[in-house]
Amino acid sequence: MTNKDINYEKGLKSIWTESLANNQEPDDKALLNHLKTVHQHNAGFTEKCASTCRDEAGRNSYEWLAEIVPDIDGVRVLDLACGSGPLLKILYDRNKKLRLKGVDMCPEELALAKARLPDNVVDLFELKAQNLTAIDDNSIDVVLCHWALTLMNPITPVLNEIRRVLSSGGLFATLVNGPMDAAPGYSDVYNLIYEYVQAKLPKYGEIDLGDPRIRSTGSLKNILSEAFPDANVNIETSVVTMKGPVAEVAETAAGFFYASFILPSEVHKTMLLKLSDLLTISKQNRHFKSQGRFSMPISRLVVRK
Ligand SMILES: C[S@@+](CC[C@H](N)C(=O)[O-])C[C@H]1O[C@@H](n2cnc3c(N)ncnc32)[C@H](O)[C@@H]1O
């Protein structure tokens, strides 16, 4: 896939979207191709939304997940699918003596992570989560995965690799979408975006990125319990919210949904206007722009090996 395949006027195309358009089930290669295509041209987009949305205590989802890491010098942490590196940066700023590693399959995301983290302090590897060749057995105390497990298919090799690299008594903690109804208005936002997406690609949604079992916290818990049979899996759910000028809130929120990237630019603009209407909490007056609010449900799952 090259730059010429990205056509914002017509919306992003990949082998995965072509499979959907042809009523075929996309395979693993198509999924990787699609994810790489999206991230190559929009590196850092997850962070843009996730770092702005905060819970009632003022924490964003990176900060909430980072709390799992004990603040003890020398603790070895792997951020699986680290993207542009916001979680590693939080951990590095908190304790310079943590031993941090990050893995991602997308070089454009890793370049952003490299730029923000001091050289030779954090080890970053371009690898797939299914095959963590650079990470030794039993060499990690905490594996973190922020908003990426949902995208991984096949998932079993990923969980096998996590189990392999974790030391005995080590922790695996992942942040995923929470139950839709946990955040007010979230399902309306989801439905609006998918309505536009399905007008272009009717199968998008029925078929989505990653293993469908990871999208529900209940079935994810079952998969984790199978992969870590002797471990206790703990789930907590929370809600994070962003507020601000509604046009900005709508753009940032929509940008968080992979599905929105397939919309042709004119359709995308129309969708944003509708989304702005949905998210408005106060109308423009002489002194203020219209304000908006977007809330997302999140779940944190923690497994102790
Ligand atoms: C939604 S982004 C999250 C990035 C980062 N964890 C964050 O929350 O800001 C998903 C990331 O997962 C990476 N990714 C998806 N599937 C992967 C796989 N099988 N192996 C490694 N990285 C993968 C993508 O390249 C992308 O950087």
The ligand as an SDF file (V2000), in Angstrom:
LIG
                    3D

 27 29  0  0  0  0  0  0  0  0999 V2000
   -5.3630    2.7720   18.7840 C   0  0  0  0  0  0  0  0  0  0  0  0
   -3.6340    2.7890   18.6360 S   0  0  0  0  0  0  0  0  0  0  0  0
   -3.1080    2.8980   20.3400 C   0  0  0  0  0  0  0  0  0  0  0  0
   -1.6880    3.3830   20.4830 C   0  0  0  0  0  0  0  0  0  0  0  0
   -1.2760    3.6450   21.9310 C   0  0  0  0  0  0  0  0  0  0  0  0
   -1.3040    2.4360   22.7320 N   0  0  0  0  0  0  0  0  0  0  0  0
   -2.1750    4.7080   22.5190 C   0  0  0  0  0  0  0  0  0  0  0  0
   -3.1430    4.3350   23.1850 O   0  0  0  0  0  0  0  0  0  0  0  0
   -1.9450    5.8920   22.2650 O   0  0  0  0  0  0  0  0  0  0  0  0
   -3.3070    1.1380   18.2370 C   0  0  0  0  0  0  0  0  0  0  0  0
   -1.8420    0.8190   18.0430 C   0  0  0  0  0  0  0  0  0  0  0  0
   -1.7150   -0.6010   17.9690 O   0  0  0  0  0  0  0  0  0  0  0  0
   -0.7380   -0.9130   17.0130 C   0  0  0  0  0  0  0  0  0  0  0  0
   -1.0140   -2.3010   16.6300 N   0  0  0  0  0  0  0  0  0  0  0  0
   -2.1760   -2.8170   16.1870 C   0  0  0  0  0  0  0  0  0  0  0  0
   -2.0630   -4.1430   15.9810 N   0  0  0  0  0  0  0  0  0  0  0  0
   -0.8010   -4.4710   16.3290 C   0  0  0  0  0  0  0  0  0  0  0  0
   -0.0790   -5.6920   16.3500 C   0  0  0  0  0  0  0  0  0  0  0  0
   -0.6450   -6.8350   15.9810 N   0  0  0  0  0  0  0  0  0  0  0  0
    1.2100   -5.6580   16.7630 N   0  0  0  0  0  0  0  0  0  0  0  0
    1.7970   -4.4900   17.1450 C   0  0  0  0  0  0  0  0  0  0  0  0
    1.1730   -3.3160   17.1300 N   0  0  0  0  0  0  0  0  0  0  0  0
   -0.1120   -3.2980   16.7320 C   0  0  0  0  0  0  0  0  0  0  0  0
   -0.9450    0.1130   15.9210 C   0  0  0  0  0  0  0  0  0  0  0  0
    0.1890    0.2370   15.1050 O   0  0  0  0  0  0  0  0  0  0  0  0
   -1.2420    1.3550   16.7600 C   0  0  0  0  0  0  0  0  0  0  0  0
   -0.0800    2.0800   17.0530 O   0  0  0  0  0  0  0  0  0  0  0  0
  1  2  1  0
  2  3  1  0
  2 10  1  0
  3  4  1  0
  4  5  1  0
  5  6  1  0
  5  7  1  0
  7  8  2  0
  7  9  1  0
 10 11  1  0
 11 12  1  0
 11 26  1  0
 12 13  1  0
 13 14  1  0
 13 24  1  0
 14 15  1  0
 14 23  1  0
 15 16  2  0
 16 17  1  0
 17 18  1  0
 17 23  2  0
 18 19  1  0
 18 20  2  0
 20 21  1  0
 21 22  2  0
 22 23  1  0
 24 25  1  0
 24 26  1  0
 26 27  1  0
M  CHG  2   2   1   9  -1
M  END
$$$$
